[in-house]
């Protein structure tokens, strides 16, 4: 199975200059825990609810702080034509629960998450990912 067959295609994106408040509101409205950060049609970062809590709130940053000050810039991603088993092993090794999906031109086309794997019917990939993500730190 290819990632494109199981990924979520309806992806919300924030800009690096958007406020943390805007990013958090989007997460609440869409019931999601992370948002890719895009600029000029390119993926430049990723921000999670944990980033907002740990990197912003815990450090006393203002809700109007720009996303760029808190986002992760080292974005890992996969391609839409990658094999699901390969991607699950990679995500498990990296201990990440979600991964942006890009096309051959590196344009964002989706997100693949632990939930996508759990509902994919590919028990092997799902089990592999869960064991990696849930491993004690």
N, C-alpha and C positions, 0 to 999 in steps of 0.2 A: 504494500500500500504506500502511496505517496502522501507527503504532508498536505498537498493541495486538496486531497480527498477528505481530510478531517479538520482542517484549520477553521478558525473563525474568520470570516471575511469582512465583517462589518467592524472596522477598526476606527476608533477615535484617536485623534492626534492633537497634541498641544504644541505650541511654539516655545522656543527657549525663553522668549521675553514675557510669556504669559505668567500670571502670578500663581503662587502655590495654592491660593484660595480657589482660583479658576480650575486648576488641575484636580484639586480635592472635590470640588463640586461636580465635575465631570465624572469622577469615580463614583460618587454617591448616586448621581442620576442614572448611570449605566450599570450600576452594581458590579463594578470591576475594581481590581486592586492595583492596576498599573496602566500606564499610558505611554505609548511611544512619543518621542519628541522629534518633530520634523521641522526642517527649514529648507526653503527652496526645493521642495519635492525630494528631499533626502532625509534619511534617518540619521539624526545627530546625537540622540540620547534616549534614555528610558527613565521614567520616574515611577516609583511605586508608593503605595500608601505607607510602607515601612520607611522609605526615604524621607517622606514628609515628617513622620513621627520622630525618627532617629536623627536625621541630619538637620532638620529644621526646628521642630518644636523643642526637642531636647537641648538645642543650642540657642534657644531664645530668638529665633528668626521671626520676623514679621510675616503675617499671611500674604502681604503684598510683595514679598521677596520673589524675584524672578526664578522660574523653574531651572534655568541654566546654573544657578548657584547650588542646587541640590541634586540635580539629575546625575545619573551614571552616564559617563561619556563612552566608556569601553563597552559598546553594545555588541553582544553576541547575537547571531542570527542564523537562520537556516534558509535554504532555497526551497521553493514550492515543489520542486521535483525530487527533493531528497527522500530517501527511504525512511519510513516511520521508525523502523528498528534502529537505524543508525542515529537518527535524531534523538530518540529516547535514551540511548546510551550516552550521547554527548550531553544531554541535559542532566542526566543522572551524575555524570562525572563532574559537571560544573555546579551541581546542586541547585539548579534553578527550576522554577515551576512554570515559567512561560518564556516564549522565545518569539521574537518578530520573524515573520516569513517574508522573504523578498523574491522578486522575479529575477530573470537573467540580467536585467539592467540595474539590479539592486534597488528597485523601487518597492516600497512596502505594499504587500498585497494581503497580509493577514497576520494573525497571531495564533500560535499553537501553545496550548497549556495542558497542565496535568488533567484538567477536566476533559479536554478533547481526547486525550489518550484513554481515559477511563471509559468514555462512551464510544470508542472506536471499534470495539470488538476484537482488538488485537491484544489479547491478554498478556502475551510475552512482553511486548513493548511497554504496556501499562505497568506491569509488575516491576520491570527493570527500572523504570523511571521512579516509581514510588519508593522503591528501596533506596535509590540514590538520594532522592530529595529528603526522605525521612530519616536518613542516617544521622546518628548523633554527631554534633560538632565537636 
